[in-house]
Amino acid sequence: MRLKEIKRITGKIKLVTGLHIGAGDTEIHIGGTDNPVVKHPITGEPYIPGSSLKGKIRSLLELKSGLITEDGKALSMKNLQNASSEEQLKYGKRIIKLFGTSGADEKLKIEIGPTRVSFSDCFITEKTRKKVEKGEAVLTEVKAENFINRITGTAEHPRFTERVPAGIEFDFCITIKEFEGDEEDNLIDLLLEGMKLLEHDALGGSGSRGYGRVKFSFEDEEIKEKFKRIKPF
């Protein structure tokens, strides 16, 4: 297996609605928020972890494949054995080739090879940073979430969630390794399909409440046009 090329896909992620990717802070501070967003430990600026982007895009493609079983785990050799058609089997293998498989799937790992795609953490753009410095934008906001009493119709037990507001932009960089024989799998097309699915869904938490709607833009004109033409369904 010979590595031919490493391709970079770069661009921006614009928040259409507020985004909450939690920091995992279980301590509630007096006067603070119950659910802070993840922030860079030095700058204190919010960012989108590459793992969050990768995980959501992969899960959406796996759901589309129809191969996910009741255990909800990532695609594996076990899932592929349940494929009902050659087309479904090929689609599942493309997903695993792009995102990788666990060490337990030794046979599949030998057949498919190493993970092709890598996602970098996404930090706020320089343009956004300058807007914040001028007081034209803020990087976080706090939104109260309430439980509605079904009998009285009143809001109860408010919980304060921190999120990154709509309009904030992040730079993203995704790399794809291309090995000999990968050409026919069109892995970049599969990745773009997953990103298009994400535009139709949500990133981070509370997506059913309207959080996490995002829009991708691309620096490469060819990729940009290809993305526009994708219809995932």
N, C-alpha and C positions, 0 to 999 in steps of 0.2 A: 504494500500500500504506500503510494508516494504522494506527498503533499505537493499540489501544483500551485496553489495561490491562497492568500488570505484576503478576502474582500471586506471593505469597511462600508457600512451604511450609516450615515450620519444625518442629523436634522434636529428638529425641535418638537417638543411635546407641549402643547398649549392646553391649559386647564379650561374646560368649558363650564364646569361646575366645581365647587370646592372639593378638595382631595384630602382624605384621611388615611395615611399609612401609619399605623401605631408604632410607638417607640417601645412598647412593652413595659412601661413604667407602671407598676402596680401600686405604688405609693400615692395616696391622695394628699396633696398639700393644701393647707388652709388658704383660701383665696385663689387657688390655682384651678387647673382643669383636671377632670377625671381621666381624660384620654389625650395625652399630648402626641403630636406627630413626631416622627423620627427626624432628628437634626444632626448635622455635622458636629462632632465633638469639639472642634476648634472654632469654627466660624459661627456656630449656632444657627446656621441657615438650614431650612428644610431641604430634603433631597428625595429622589425616588430611587430606592435600592434596585440594582440590576436584577436581584433575585425576585423582587415583586413583579417586575415587568416580564421576566422570563416565565415565572410560574403561572401568571394569568394568561399569557399568550398560549403557552403549552396546554393548559387545562381547557381552553376554549377549542383548540384544534382537536384535542382528544375527545371532547364531548361531541364535536361534529363527526368524528370518525365512527361513532356508534359502537365502539369496542370497549367502553368503560363498563365494568361490572359493578355489582352492589357494594363492593368493598371501597370503591371510590379511589383506588390507588392508581398511580401512573401506569401508562401502558407497559406491558411486559410480554414475554413469550407466551404466557398463559392467555393473555387477551387475544393475541394474534391467532391462536389456535381456534378461537371462536368466530373468526372472520367468515362471513357467509358468501363472499365472492372474491375473485382475484383482485378486483379493483379496491375493495375494502382492505384486503391484506396489504396491497401495495401502499395505500394511503397510510396505514398504521406503521409500516416499516419506514416510510419517509419521515414521519413524526419522530420515531425513535432515533433514526439516523441524525436528524437535526439536533435533537435535544439530549440524546444519550440515554443509556439504560443503566440499571444497577449492576453491581459486581456479581449478584446472584444469577443474573442471566448470562452465564458464561458463554453458552453456545451462540446466543444472539449477538453478544458483544464481539465475538470473533468474526461473525459474518458481516456485521454492520460497521464495526470499527469505532473510533473515538467520537466523542461529541463534536459536532461541527460548529455550533453557534455559541457565542459568548456575549453577555450583556454587561456593559459598564454601568456603574452608578450614574444617575442623571442629576447634575447640579444646575442651579438657576443660571439663566443666561446673563451675560454682561449687561445687556439692555435692561433686563429686569432689575439687576442690582443697582444700576444708575437711577432708575425710577424710584426705587426705595430710598436711596440716598437723598433724592430731591423731595421726598415726601409725597410722591405721586402714586405710590403703591405700598402695600404692606405684605409681609410674607406669611403671616398667620392671622387667623381670626378665631373667635370662640363662639360656638353655636350651642344653644341649649336644646337638648333632646328631652322630650317629656313622654310619660306614660299617660294615655287618655283613659279616664274612667268611663267605661261603656254605659254606666247607669246615669251618672251626673253630667257627662260630656265635658268635664273639666280636666285640665292638665295637672298631673301629679308627679312627684319624685323627679324633678329636673336633674339632668346629668349634663355636664358641660364638656363638649367635645371640641378639641382644637383641630383646625383644618387649614390647608393652604387655599386661599381664595381663588375664585375664577379669574382668568386673565393672566395668571403667572405662567411663565414659560421656562422650560428646562431643556438643556442640550442633551441629546442622546447619541450613543455610539454603540453599534452592534457589529461584531465581526463574524464572518463565516469562513471556515476552512474548507477548501475544495480539494478533494483527493481524486486521483484517476478513477474514472467510472461514475463520478457523481453527476456528470452533465445531464443524464437522462432523468434524474430525480427532481430537477428544478427546485432546489432547496430554498433559493432566495424567493421564488414565487410562493412557496409554502409559508415562509416567514411573513411575507407581506400579507398573505391571506389571514394569518393569525392576528396581525396588527389591525387589519380591517375589521375583524371580528371584535377586537377590543374597542374600537371606536363605536361599535354598536352596543357594547356592554359597559362595563365600568371597571376602573382600577381602584384597588384599596378597599376599605371597609364602607359599609352602609350604602352600597350601590342601589339597593331597592328604595332608598330614601332620596335618591337623586345625586348622591355624591359620586365623584370619580369619573365623570365624563371627560374624555380627552380627545384631542385632535393632533394627528401627526403631520408634519411637513418635512420634506426631504431636500437635501442640498443637491443631489444628483438628479438632473432633468429626466434621464431615462427611467430611473427608479420612480420618480414623481409621477410620470405618465403611466407607468405600469400599475402603480398603486391606485390611480384614479379609475382604471378600467376593471379592477377586481370587483366581482360580485360574488360574495361567499356563498350565496344560496340561489 
